[in-house]
Amino acid sequence: MKDLLMFAPNLKDTETVTSENLSMFAARLISDNVPPLKPGDSCKRAVTWMEELRVNALPVIKGREYLGLVYKLDVNNPVLADLSLEEANIKYHKVFVYDNQHVYDLTKVASLHKLDLVPVLTTENDYLGLVTVNDLVSYFADSQSVYTPGGIIVIELALADYSMSHIAQIVESDGAHILSANVTTANDPTKVELTLKVDKVDLSRILAAFYRLDYHIVASYHQSEHSEDLKNRFESLMNYLNI
């Protein structure tokens, strides 16, 4: 299988860079916690670094030129231990993203190549750094409002009936707001599964509104005011009985 090369148009030619859209691109997530290798480094050093950093590959650069990734499987050989990457004729895998590609491209490349990190280049093909899978997880946790208090609703609906504006109206009718939304395809290509994170912990009224409009709620995660009320009533009853 040929190595996948990820290309993207020059951002300067397609849209204006702002502080808002910059956060969605690879440049925003670049980390300098993982050092790159050089062609003169030994295979033993490459293996040692990968084991210490707990990654399955590392980038190799020459100056600012990105040569490619070396995989642990390719260098983890006692016969090659004292040879440099160059002397051992190790294959470099040209896997990377450009700094102006979206984080979704990063996720796709990491998943396709089963990588713990993805190198990032400028549009002039200079090496900038890399993004680790941990960086990606942190990014999506922040962007999906994982840490913000609220409730989650999972809805399955026909693709033809999917209208985010209508769904937002239902949520906002109870004074709530959608913090994040994620759409995934279901087993049936005519349907989608929509996961909503809203800024209300009690989803009782919002769920009731969806049910009234015949939406299929797959799951919901929230704390209900009604549950708290029932708990208070039960405690009152037990106190009465103890009297």
DOFIFI-97937 format. One record per residue (C-alpha): residue number from 0; residue in one letter; chain; x, y negated, z negated. Coordinates in pm, 1 decimal, always signed. Layout:
BEGIN
PT; i; aa; ch; px; py; pz
PT; NUM; a; A; X; Y; Z $
...
This chain:
BEGIN
PT; i; aa; ch; px; py; pz
PT; 0; m; A; +0.0; +0.0; +0.0 $
PT; 1; k; A; +134.0; -342.4; +89.7 $
PT; 2; d; A; +186.6; -597.6; -182.7 $
PT; 3; l; A; -94.7; -849.7; -208.9 $
PT; 4; l; A; +10.9; -1205.6; -132.6 $
PT; 5; m; A; -213.5; -1470.6; -281.4 $
PT; 6; f; A; -235.9; -1793.4; -82.8 $
PT; 7; a; A; -434.4; -2110.1; -148.9 $
PT; 8; p; A; -473.4; -2438.3; +38.5 $
PT; 9; n; A; -284.3; -2738.9; -88.2 $
PT; 10; l; A; -504.9; -2902.2; -349.0 $
PT; 11; k; A; -405.1; -3245.6; -222.2 $
PT; 12; d; A; -576.4; -3167.8; +106.2 $
PT; 13; t; A; -898.7; -3035.7; -44.2 $
PT; 14; e; A; -991.3; -3230.5; -355.4 $
PT; 15; t; A; -877.3; -3492.3; -599.2 $
PT; 16; v; A; -704.4; -3371.4; -914.3 $
PT; 17; t; A; -875.5; -3483.6; -1234.6 $
PT; 18; s; A; -826.2; -3389.1; -1597.7 $
PT; 19; e; A; -1155.9; -3199.0; -1579.1 $
PT; 20; n; A; -1085.1; -2972.9; -1280.2 $
PT; 21; l; A; -714.8; -2928.4; -1364.0 $
PT; 22; s; A; -808.3; -2707.3; -1660.3 $
PT; 23; m; A; -952.3; -2449.5; -1417.9 $
PT; 24; f; A; -626.2; -2395.4; -1228.5 $
PT; 25; a; A; -325.3; -2174.1; -1287.8 $
PT; 26; a; A; -95.6; -2470.5; -1361.8 $
PT; 27; r; A; -292.4; -2537.1; -1681.4 $
PT; 28; l; A; -214.3; -2194.0; -1829.4 $
PT; 29; i; A; +156.9; -2160.1; -1751.1 $
PT; 30; s; A; +356.9; -2025.0; -2044.6 $
PT; 31; d; A; +730.9; -2041.7; -2106.3 $
PT; 32; n; A; +730.4; -1770.2; -2372.9 $
PT; 33; v; A; +841.7; -1501.8; -2125.7 $
PT; 34; p; A; +1182.6; -1558.8; -1959.5 $
PT; 35; p; A; +1239.6; -1449.4; -1598.2 $
PT; 36; l; A; +1517.1; -1212.7; -1491.5 $
PT; 37; k; A; +1801.9; -1288.0; -1250.7 $
PT; 38; p; A; +1935.6; -1057.5; -977.1 $
PT; 39; g; A; +2257.3; -1014.4; -1178.2 $
PT; 40; d; A; +2077.2; -885.7; -1488.3 $
PT; 41; s; A; +2115.8; -515.6; -1558.1 $
PT; 42; c; A; +1832.0; -268.3; -1531.6 $
PT; 43; k; A; +1889.0; -189.4; -1899.3 $
PT; 44; r; A; +1831.4; -554.5; -1990.6 $
PT; 45; a; A; +1514.6; -561.4; -1781.3 $
PT; 46; v; A; +1375.9; -255.7; -1963.8 $
PT; 47; t; A; +1476.6; -394.8; -2304.6 $
PT; 48; w; A; +1304.1; -726.9; -2238.7 $
PT; 49; m; A; +989.4; -557.5; -2113.5 $
PT; 50; e; A; +972.4; -337.2; -2421.7 $
PT; 51; e; A; +1032.4; -630.3; -2657.5 $
PT; 52; l; A; +776.0; -848.7; -2480.2 $
PT; 53; r; A; +534.6; -555.9; -2431.1 $
PT; 54; v; A; +485.0; -618.2; -2061.2 $
PT; 55; n; A; +500.7; -380.5; -1764.5 $
PT; 56; a; A; +679.9; -615.9; -1524.1 $
PT; 57; l; A; +894.1; -930.6; -1517.6 $
PT; 58; p; A; +959.3; -1194.9; -1251.0 $
PT; 59; v; A; +1302.8; -1227.3; -1091.2 $
PT; 60; i; A; +1425.1; -1568.4; -976.5 $
PT; 61; k; A; +1734.1; -1705.8; -807.6 $
PT; 62; g; A; +1761.1; -2071.5; -895.2 $
PT; 63; r; A; +1404.2; -2187.6; -837.7 $
PT; 64; e; A; +1338.1; -1925.1; -570.7 $
PT; 65; y; A; +1093.0; -1653.2; -671.8 $
PT; 66; l; A; +1216.5; -1314.3; -550.6 $
PT; 67; g; A; +930.8; -1108.5; -688.4 $
PT; 68; l; A; +828.6; -884.3; -977.9 $
PT; 69; v; A; +1019.1; -579.4; -1095.7 $
PT; 70; y; A; +816.3; -305.0; -1259.1 $
PT; 71; k; A; +930.7; -113.1; -1564.2 $
PT; 72; l; A; +875.9; +215.2; -1380.1 $
PT; 73; d; A; +1128.2; +108.5; -1114.9 $
PT; 74; v; A; +1409.8; +17.5; -1355.2 $
PT; 75; n; A; +1352.9; +258.8; -1643.4 $
PT; 76; n; A; +1609.2; +511.0; -1521.4 $
PT; 77; p; A; +1925.3; +605.5; -1719.7 $
PT; 78; v; A; +2120.2; +633.9; -1394.3 $
PT; 79; l; A; +2049.6; +266.7; -1317.6 $
PT; 80; a; A; +2097.4; +133.0; -1671.3 $
PT; 81; d; A; +2437.0; -35.0; -1616.3 $
PT; 82; l; A; +2366.6; -151.9; -1262.1 $
PT; 83; s; A; +2235.1; -499.4; -1188.0 $
PT; 84; l; A; +1897.4; -534.0; -1022.3 $
PT; 85; e; A; +2081.9; -636.9; -708.0 $
PT; 86; e; A; +2326.0; -344.1; -717.3 $
PT; 87; a; A; +2046.7; -96.2; -786.3 $
PT; 88; n; A; +1859.6; -231.9; -484.8 $
PT; 89; i; A; +1543.4; -261.8; -692.3 $
PT; 90; k; A; +1232.3; -343.3; -491.2 $
PT; 91; y; A; +1078.4; -683.6; -561.2 $
PT; 92; h; A; +699.7; -704.7; -545.1 $
PT; 93; k; A; +577.3; -1035.9; -403.2 $
PT; 94; v; A; +279.6; -1076.0; -633.7 $
PT; 95; f; A; +188.3; -1428.5; -747.7 $
PT; 96; v; A; -61.1; -1713.0; -739.3 $
PT; 97; y; A; -13.2; -2078.5; -653.8 $
PT; 98; d; A; -42.9; -2345.4; -920.4 $
PT; 99; n; A; -361.6; -2484.1; -760.6 $
PT; 100; q; A; -549.0; -2153.9; -752.9 $
PT; 101; h; A; -842.3; -2099.3; -985.3 $
PT; 102; v; A; -811.5; -1889.7; -1300.2 $
PT; 103; y; A; -1046.0; -1638.7; -1135.1 $
PT; 104; d; A; -770.7; -1570.8; -879.9 $
PT; 105; l; A; -532.3; -1508.7; -1168.5 $
PT; 106; t; A; -773.7; -1260.6; -1320.2 $
PT; 107; k; A; -821.3; -1084.7; -987.3 $
PT; 108; v; A; -446.2; -1048.2; -924.3 $
PT; 109; a; A; -379.8; -924.5; -1280.1 $
PT; 110; s; A; -659.9; -669.7; -1248.3 $
PT; 111; l; A; -571.4; -546.3; -898.3 $
PT; 112; h; A; -206.2; -493.7; -986.8 $
PT; 113; k; A; -267.9; -390.4; -1349.1 $
PT; 114; l; A; -27.1; -657.3; -1472.8 $
PT; 115; d; A; +28.4; -810.6; -1815.6 $
PT; 116; l; A; +141.8; -1136.0; -1651.5 $
PT; 117; v; A; +115.7; -1320.9; -1319.8 $
PT; 118; p; A; +389.0; -1551.0; -1179.6 $
PT; 119; v; A; +286.1; -1900.4; -1067.1 $
PT; 120; l; A; +448.7; -2086.8; -775.5 $
PT; 121; t; A; +424.7; -2435.1; -630.5 $
PT; 122; t; A; +286.1; -2470.7; -279.0 $
PT; 123; e; A; +651.0; -2508.7; -175.0 $
PT; 124; n; A; +710.4; -2157.7; -316.7 $
PT; 125; d; A; +920.8; -2270.2; -613.1 $
PT; 126; y; A; +883.5; -2069.8; -934.9 $
PT; 127; l; A; +701.1; -2261.3; -1209.9 $
PT; 128; g; A; +641.1; -1998.1; -1474.5 $
PT; 129; l; A; +382.0; -1733.9; -1547.1 $
PT; 130; v; A; +46.0; -1672.7; -1707.7 $
PT; 131; t; A; +0.2; -1379.4; -1945.3 $
PT; 132; v; A; -317.0; -1177.8; -1987.2 $
PT; 133; n; A; -337.2; -1312.1; -2342.8 $
PT; 134; d; A; -340.7; -1664.8; -2199.1 $
PT; 135; l; A; -630.4; -1564.8; -1975.0 $
PT; 136; v; A; -825.4; -1411.0; -2262.1 $
PT; 137; s; A; -779.3; -1726.6; -2468.2 $
PT; 138; y; A; -889.0; -1942.6; -2174.7 $
PT; 139; f; A; -1210.5; -1748.1; -2117.8 $
PT; 140; a; A; -1282.6; -1735.3; -2490.5 $
PT; 141; d; A; -1265.7; -2115.6; -2500.0 $
PT; 142; s; A; -1449.3; -2174.0; -2171.7 $
PT; 143; q; A; -1730.9; -1934.7; -2263.2 $
PT; 144; s; A; -1782.1; -2109.4; -2599.1 $
PT; 145; v; A; -1703.6; -1789.0; -2787.6 $
PT; 146; y; A; -1612.9; -1979.0; -3104.1 $
PT; 147; t; A; -1912.6; -2213.6; -3095.4 $
PT; 148; p; A; -2203.5; -2109.7; -3321.5 $
PT; 149; g; A; -2513.7; -2005.6; -3132.1 $
PT; 150; g; A; -2698.4; -1713.1; -2979.1 $
PT; 151; i; A; -2656.5; -1495.0; -2673.6 $
PT; 152; i; A; -2931.0; -1384.2; -2433.8 $
PT; 153; v; A; -2884.5; -1124.3; -2161.0 $
PT; 154; i; A; -3145.4; -1135.2; -1883.1 $
PT; 155; e; A; -3190.7; -901.9; -1587.4 $
PT; 156; l; A; -3375.5; -1049.6; -1291.8 $
PT; 157; a; A; -3417.0; -1014.3; -919.3 $
PT; 158; l; A; -3160.9; -1206.7; -719.4 $
PT; 159; a; A; -3442.8; -1371.7; -525.7 $
PT; 160; d; A; -3592.5; -1502.2; -853.5 $
PT; 161; y; A; -3267.4; -1638.9; -993.0 $
PT; 162; s; A; -3300.2; -2011.4; -1060.5 $
PT; 163; m; A; -3059.6; -2161.4; -1310.5 $
PT; 164; s; A; -3251.3; -2487.7; -1320.8 $
PT; 165; h; A; -3571.5; -2307.6; -1423.4 $
PT; 166; i; A; -3390.5; -2099.9; -1684.9 $
PT; 167; a; A; -3226.0; -2413.3; -1824.9 $
PT; 168; q; A; -3567.3; -2579.9; -1854.2 $
PT; 169; i; A; -3694.0; -2286.8; -2064.1 $
PT; 170; v; A; -3395.0; -2307.0; -2297.8 $
PT; 171; e; A; -3407.7; -2685.3; -2324.3 $
PT; 172; s; A; -3782.2; -2684.8; -2393.9 $
PT; 173; d; A; -3692.0; -2567.6; -2746.0 $
PT; 174; g; A; -3430.4; -2838.0; -2787.1 $
PT; 175; a; A; -3141.1; -2601.4; -2715.6 $
PT; 176; h; A; -2864.7; -2627.9; -2456.2 $
PT; 177; i; A; -2681.1; -2369.9; -2247.4 $
PT; 178; l; A; -2314.9; -2371.4; -2348.2 $
PT; 179; s; A; -2204.5; -2114.5; -2090.1 $
PT; 180; a; A; -2353.5; -1877.1; -1834.0 $
PT; 181; n; A; -2212.1; -1570.2; -1666.7 $
PT; 182; v; A; -2367.2; -1379.5; -1376.4 $
PT; 183; t; A; -2276.7; -1019.8; -1295.2 $
PT; 184; t; A; -2419.5; -785.8; -1034.2 $
PT; 185; a; A; -2622.5; -492.3; -1155.8 $
PT; 186; n; A; -2624.2; -137.6; -1016.2 $
PT; 187; d; A; -2912.2; -249.3; -798.3 $
PT; 188; p; A; -2771.0; -502.0; -544.8 $
PT; 189; t; A; -3104.3; -684.9; -543.8 $
PT; 190; k; A; -3068.4; -772.1; -913.3 $
PT; 191; v; A; -2828.5; -971.9; -1130.8 $
PT; 192; e; A; -2756.6; -980.5; -1501.5 $
PT; 193; l; A; -2731.9; -1325.1; -1655.3 $
PT; 194; t; A; -2562.1; -1379.0; -1992.5 $
PT; 195; l; A; -2638.4; -1709.2; -2163.1 $
PT; 196; k; A; -2469.5; -1863.5; -2466.3 $
PT; 197; v; A; -2690.9; -2131.2; -2622.9 $
PT; 198; d; A; -2625.9; -2369.7; -2910.3 $
PT; 199; k; A; -2906.4; -2235.1; -3128.8 $
PT; 200; v; A; -2859.6; -1953.4; -3376.5 $
PT; 201; d; A; -3230.5; -1879.1; -3398.8 $
PT; 202; l; A; -3353.4; -1770.5; -3055.4 $
PT; 203; s; A; -3705.7; -1664.6; -3155.3 $
PT; 204; r; A; -3893.7; -1935.6; -2966.7 $
PT; 205; i; A; -3665.6; -1924.9; -2662.3 $
PT; 206; l; A; -3707.9; -1547.8; -2635.5 $
PT; 207; a; A; -4084.7; -1582.7; -2675.2 $
PT; 208; a; A; -4087.0; -1831.1; -2385.7 $
PT; 209; f; A; -3892.5; -1592.6; -2163.6 $
PT; 210; y; A; -4125.7; -1305.8; -2253.7 $
PT; 211; r; A; -4432.6; -1518.1; -2172.2 $
PT; 212; l; A; -4289.0; -1581.0; -1826.5 $
PT; 213; d; A; -4221.9; -1207.2; -1776.1 $
PT; 214; y; A; -3842.6; -1228.5; -1786.1 $
PT; 215; h; A; -3672.4; -897.4; -1863.3 $
PT; 216; i; A; -3456.4; -951.8; -2171.8 $
PT; 217; v; A; -3189.6; -682.4; -2182.3 $
PT; 218; a; A; -3040.3; -790.1; -2514.9 $
PT; 219; s; A; -3014.4; -1082.5; -2754.0 $
PT; 220; y; A; -2787.3; -1161.3; -3044.5 $
PT; 221; h; A; -2904.4; -1414.9; -3299.1 $
PT; 222; q; A; -3011.5; -1480.8; -3654.9 $
PT; 223; s; A; -3380.9; -1537.9; -3687.0 $
PT; 224; e; A; -3546.9; -1783.3; -3919.8 $
PT; 225; h; A; -3827.7; -1529.3; -3942.0 $
PT; 226; s; A; -3586.8; -1265.7; -4071.6 $
PT; 227; e; A; -3467.8; -1505.5; -4341.1 $
PT; 228; d; A; -3829.4; -1584.6; -4428.5 $
PT; 229; l; A; -3911.7; -1214.6; -4461.3 $
PT; 230; k; A; -3606.5; -1166.7; -4682.1 $
PT; 231; n; A; -3721.9; -1450.3; -4908.9 $
PT; 232; r; A; -4073.7; -1304.9; -4926.0 $
PT; 233; f; A; -3938.0; -959.8; -5011.8 $
PT; 234; e; A; -3719.7; -1102.6; -5290.1 $
PT; 235; s; A; -4019.6; -1293.0; -5426.1 $
PT; 236; l; A; -4226.7; -973.8; -5425.7 $
PT; 237; m; A; -3954.6; -776.7; -5606.4 $
PT; 238; n; A; -3923.4; -1052.4; -5867.0 $
PT; 239; y; A; -4301.4; -1042.0; -5916.2 $
PT; 240; l; A; -4300.6; -661.2; -5956.0 $
PT; 241; n; A; -4016.1; -680.1; -6207.3 $
PT; 242; i; A; -4228.2; -913.5; -6419.9 $
